Amino acid sequence: MKKIMLLALSVTVLGACKDTADRAAVIEDTRKATIDSMKMEVAKQEMEEKRQRSIDSMKQVADAKAAEAAAKASRPVVINNTAPATAEQKRKGWSNAAKGAVIGAGVGAVTGAAISKRKGEGAVIGGLAGAGVGAGTGAIIDESKKKKNNQ
């Protein structure tokens, strides 16, 4: 009888230990699923808020255009027989000094790297020297063009 009681007690204790581990795993899985669903819900809310902000901004633009159209409609029309001044502004490009500096820096860097034993150091020194010479040459060209245009 003692052996049967000891055996029953052992089975009960071992069964209870296994059940606790399974319950902990189930609880952990449930918690992870809950957290994941909460994250998905937060992401849905954020997307809805972004969508609503877009809709609101489009409504504001539409309202502004409608107000502008209404303002134009209420203004008196003035007929002016003079031709409007169409002075096209010329787009400014790079100056010759800037072009010379960029070209000089490139050529100087390549030449410095090719000549020097220390490639990186030669490229830096050559690039700086080339940029200086190119900028100086470009500035001279700019000055001569300015003088030519003034005459």
C-alpha positions in Angstrom: 0.0 0.0 0.0 2.9 2.4 0.8 4.3 1.8 -2.7 1.0 2.5 -4.4 0.6 5.7 -2.4 4.2 6.8 -3.1 3.7 6.0 -6.8 0.4 8.0 -6.9 2.1 10.9 -5.2 5.0 10.9 -7.6 2.8 10.8 -10.6 0.7 13.7 -9.2 3.8 15.8 -8.5 5.3 15.2 -11.9 2.1 15.8 -13.7 1.6 19.1 -11.8 5.1 20.3 -12.8 4.5 19.6 -16.5 1.2 21.3 -16.5 2.6 24.5 -15.0 5.3 24.7 -17.7 2.6 24.3 -20.4 0.4 26.9 -18.8 3.3 29.3 -18.7 3.9 28.8 -22.4 0.3 29.3 -23.2 0.2 32.5 -21.1 3.3 33.8 -22.8 1.8 33.0 -26.3 -1.4 34.8 -25.3 0.5 37.8 -24.1 2.5 38.0 -27.3 -0.6 37.7 -29.4 -2.3 40.5 -27.3 0.7 42.8 -27.7 0.9 42.1 -31.5 -2.8 42.9 -31.9 -2.4 46.1 -29.9 0.5 47.1 -32.1 -1.6 46.5 -35.2 -4.4 48.5 -33.8 -2.1 51.4 -33.0 -0.7 51.2 -36.6 -4.3 51.3 -38.0 -5.1 54.3 -35.9 -1.9 56.1 -37.1 -2.7 55.4 -40.7 -6.3 56.6 -40.2 -5.0 59.9 -38.7 -2.6 60.4 -41.6 -5.4 59.8 -44.0 -7.6 62.2 -42.2 -4.8 64.9 -42.2 -4.4 64.4 -46.0 -8.2 64.8 -46.5 -8.2 67.9 -44.3 -5.3 69.5 -46.1 -6.9 68.8 -49.5 -10.1 70.5 -48.2 -8.1 73.5 -47.1 -6.5 73.8 -50.5 -9.9 73.5 -52.2 -11.4 76.1 -49.9 -8.5 78.5 -50.6 -9.0 78.1 -54.4 -12.7 78.6 -54.1 -12.1 81.8 -52.0 -9.6 83.0 -54.6 -12.0 82.4 -57.4 -14.8 84.2 -55.5 -12.5 87.1 -54.9 -11.5 87.3 -58.6 -15.2 87.2 -59.6 -16.0 90.1 -57.4 -13.2 92.4 -58.6 -14.0 95.0 -61.3 -12.4 94.2 -64.7 -10.0 96.9 -65.9 -9.1 97.0 -69.5 -5.6 98.3 -70.2 -4.6 98.8 -73.8 -0.9 99.0 -73.1 1.2 96.0 -73.7 2.6 94.4 -70.5 6.3 94.6 -70.0 7.7 91.2 -70.7 11.2 91.4 -69.4 12.5 87.9 -69.3 15.1 87.4 -66.6 18.2 85.6 -67.9 19.1 82.6 -65.8 22.4 83.0 -64.2 24.8 80.2 -64.7 28.2 79.4 -63.2 30.8 82.1 -63.3 34.0 81.3 -65.1 35.8 81.5 -61.8 33.6 78.7 -60.4 33.9 76.6 -63.5 37.7 77.0 -63.4 37.9 76.1 -59.8 35.9 72.9 -60.3 37.8 71.8 -63.4 41.1 72.7 -61.8 40.3 70.8 -58.7 39.4 67.7 -60.7 42.5 67.8 -62.9 44.8 68.7 -60.0 43.4 65.8 -57.9 43.9 63.3 -60.7 47.4 64.6 -61.5 48.4 64.7 -57.8 47.3 61.2 -57.2 49.1 59.9 -60.3 52.4 61.7 -59.5 52.6 61.3 -55.7 53.7 58.1 -53.9 51.0 58.8 -51.3 47.9 58.8 -53.5 45.4 60.3 -51.1 47.7 63.1 -49.9 48.8 63.9 -53.5 45.2 64.0 -54.6 44.3 66.5 -51.9 47.2 68.8 -52.5 46.8 68.6 -56.3 43.1 69.3 -55.9 43.6 72.4 -53.8 46.4 73.7 -56.0 44.3 73.1 -59.2 41.2 74.7 -57.6 43.3 77.8 -56.8 44.8 78.1 -60.3 41.4 77.4 -62.0 39.6 80.0 -59.9 42.3 82.6 -60.7 42.1 81.9 -64.4 38.3 82.0 -64.4 38.4 85.3 -62.5 40.7 86.8 -65.1 38.3 85.6 -67.9 35.3 87.0 -66.0 37.1 90.4 -65.6 38.0 90.6 -69.3 34.4 89.8 -70.3 33.1 92.5 -68.0 35.5 95.0 -69.5 34.5 94.0 -73.0 30.8 94.3 -72.2 31.3 97.8 -70.7 33.0 99.2 -73.8 
